[in-house]
Amino acid sequence: MRNDQLASGERPLPDRARRAAIGERELIWMMALLMACNAFGIDAILPALDVLAADLGAAGNDRQFIVGSYLLAAGFGILVPGAFADRFGRRPVLFVALAFYIVLSIACALASSFDMLVALRAAQGFFAAGIIALPPAIIRDRVGGDKMARMMSLIFVIFLLVPAVAPSIGQAILVALGDWRWIFASMAVLGCAMTAWVYFRLPETLHEEDKQDIHLPTITRNMKSAVTLRETIGYTLGSALVFGGLFGFINSSQQLIGEAFGAGDSFPLIFAICAGCMAIANWSNSRIVEHFGARKVSHAALFAFIGVAALQLWFANDPDETLWTFVPLMAANMSLLGFIGANFGSIALQPFRHIAGAASSAQGFLRMTSGAALGAYIGYMYDGTARPLATALLITAVLSLVFVLFSERGELFGEKMDDYD
C-alpha cells in the first residue's frame, strides 16, 4: 500500500488497477458524469414536453409519464447490476448499462407514438440503471465513512451541474433544430463519450477477495441485509421520502412554473437556479462533513428542511402566491437536500464494504422505486397551484425524520463514522 493511500484511508487497488491508477479528482468527475447521464436523460427533455405532447397526442398531465416512467423503471433496474458487478467487476457491467443507454436513446428519438415513447423510456431507465447503481459502489471500493460522504458530496456537486443546465441545453436544441427528437440523439452522444472515457481510464476497483458468487440465495441474503439492518434502513427510506418530494417537483415543474406562475419562458433559468443551489450545498457539505460528521450535518439539515417546507405550505395556501416566494423557498429546500442526500447514502452503505455492489443496488432500488412512485403521485396531483407539492414536501420530511429516529434509536447528532473499516 502506498503511503498516500494509508494517509487518506483509501484502500489499495488490485495490481492490475494500480498499473492504470486513476486520481481522486478524475474519479470524482467520471462518477459524477456517469450519474449525470441519468440526470440529463430526465431534465433535458423537460422544456420540450409541451411540443412532444402535442406532436404525439398526449393530453394534460400524461406528459409527465415521459419522466415518471424512466424514474420508476430505473428504480427496479437498479436491483440487477449490483450482484453481477460483485461477481464480474464494475467495468463490464458499466459497459452493458452504457450500451443500453445509447441504443435506447436512439430508439426514443425514432418513436412514432406516445405509448411507444413511454415504453422505450421505461426500458431505458431499467436497462441503463447500472450508471446510477455502480458509482457509489466504486467509491465504496476505495474509501468509507465520512471520507466517502465527502467524495459523494463532490460527485453530487458536478452531477447537479447537469440538471442545472440540461433544460437550457434541451431548449437550445429545440430552438436550433426544431425537433424534440434531437434531444434524445444528444443523450446517445453523451453516452458514447462516457463509454470511451470509462474504457480508457477506469481501472477495475473490485478486489478479488470481495467477489461474490452468482448464487440466488447469496444475492438475496446480501440484498436483504442491506435493506433490513436497523442502523441503515431508516436512512434509505428517509432519503427515498425527501427525494420523492424532489421528484414530484421535477415531474410537475414545467407545468407549475409555466402555468401556475406564467413563467414558461424562464423555466430553464429557474430550474437552473434551484439545481445550482443544490450543487453549491453539496460542495459546502464536502468541506464540512469530515469535520462535523455525516450524521450531525444531515440531521441538522433535515430539521431545517421541515421548517422551510412548513413555510412553503403557508405561502402556497395564499391564492396570490408568486414566483418571488416560491422560487427562493424551493431553492432553499433543494439546497438542504445537498446536505442530506450524500450523507444519508454514505451512512446507509457504510457497513457493507464486502457486498457494496449488491448493497448499492438493493438500497438504490428501495430509494428509487419509492421516490419515483411518490414523485409521480405528487406530480400527478398538480392542480394548478403549488399546494400539493408543498404539502408533500412537509409530510415526507417529517416521515423521514421518524425513520432516522428509528435507525438511531431515538438519539440524533451522533458521532462521526470511521474513515474505513
Stockholm file with secondary structure:
# STOCKHOLM 1.0

chainA/1-421         MRNDQLASGERPLPDRARRAAIGERELIWMMALLMACNAFGIDAILPALDVLAADLGAAGNDRQFIVGSYLLAAGFGILVPGAFADRFGRRPVLFVALAFYIVLSIACALASSFDMLVALRAAQGFFAAGIIALPPAIIRDRVGGDKMARMMSLIFVIFLLVPAVAPSIGQAILVALGDWRWIFASMAVLGCAMTAWVYFRLPETLHEEDKQDIHLPTITRNMKSAVTLRETIGYTLGSALVFGGLFGFINSSQQLIGEAFGAGDSFPLIFAICAGCMAIANWSNSRIVEHFGARKVSHAALFAFIGVAALQLWFANDPDETLWTFVPLMAANMSLLGFIGANFGSIALQPFRHIAGAASSAQGFLRMTSGAALGAYIGYMYDGTARPLATALLITAVLSLVFVLFSERGELFGEKMDDYD
#=GR chainA/1-421 SS CCHHHHHHTCCCCCHHHHTTCCCHHHHHHHHHHHHHHHHHHHHTTGGGHHHHHHHHTCCGGGGGHHHHHHHHHHHHHTTTHHHHHHHHCHHHHHHHHHHHHHHHHHHHHTCCSHHHHHHHHHHHHHHTTHHHHHHHHHHHHHCCHHHHHHHHHHHHHHHHHHHHHHHHHHHHHHHHHSCTHHHHHHHHHHHHHHHHHHHHHCCCCCCGGGCCCCCHHHHHHHHHHHHHCHHHHHHHHHHHHHHHHHHHHHHHHHHIIIIISSCGGGHHHHHHHHHHHHHHHHHHHHHHHHHHCHHHHHHHHHHHHHHHHHHHHHHHTSTTCCHHHHHHHHHHHHHHHTTTHHHHHHHHHTTCGGGHHHHHHHHHHHHHHHHHHHHHHHHHTCCSSSHHHHHHHHHHHHHHHHHHHHHTTTCCSCCCCCSCC
#=GC SS_cons         CCHHHHHHTCCCCCHHHHTTCCCHHHHHHHHHHHHHHHHHHHHTTGGGHHHHHHHHTCCGGGGGHHHHHHHHHHHHHTTTHHHHHHHHCHHHHHHHHHHHHHHHHHHHHTCCSHHHHHHHHHHHHHHTTHHHHHHHHHHHHHCCHHHHHHHHHHHHHHHHHHHHHHHHHHHHHHHHHSCTHHHHHHHHHHHHHHHHHHHHHCCCCCCGGGCCCCCHHHHHHHHHHHHHCHHHHHHHHHHHHHHHHHHHHHHHHHHIIIIISSCGGGHHHHHHHHHHHHHHHHHHHHHHHHHHCHHHHHHHHHHHHHHHHHHHHHHHTSTTCCHHHHHHHHHHHHHHHTTTHHHHHHHHHTTCGGGHHHHHHHHHHHHHHHHHHHHHHHHHTCCSSSHHHHHHHHHHHHHHHHHHHHHTTTCCSCCCCCSCC
//
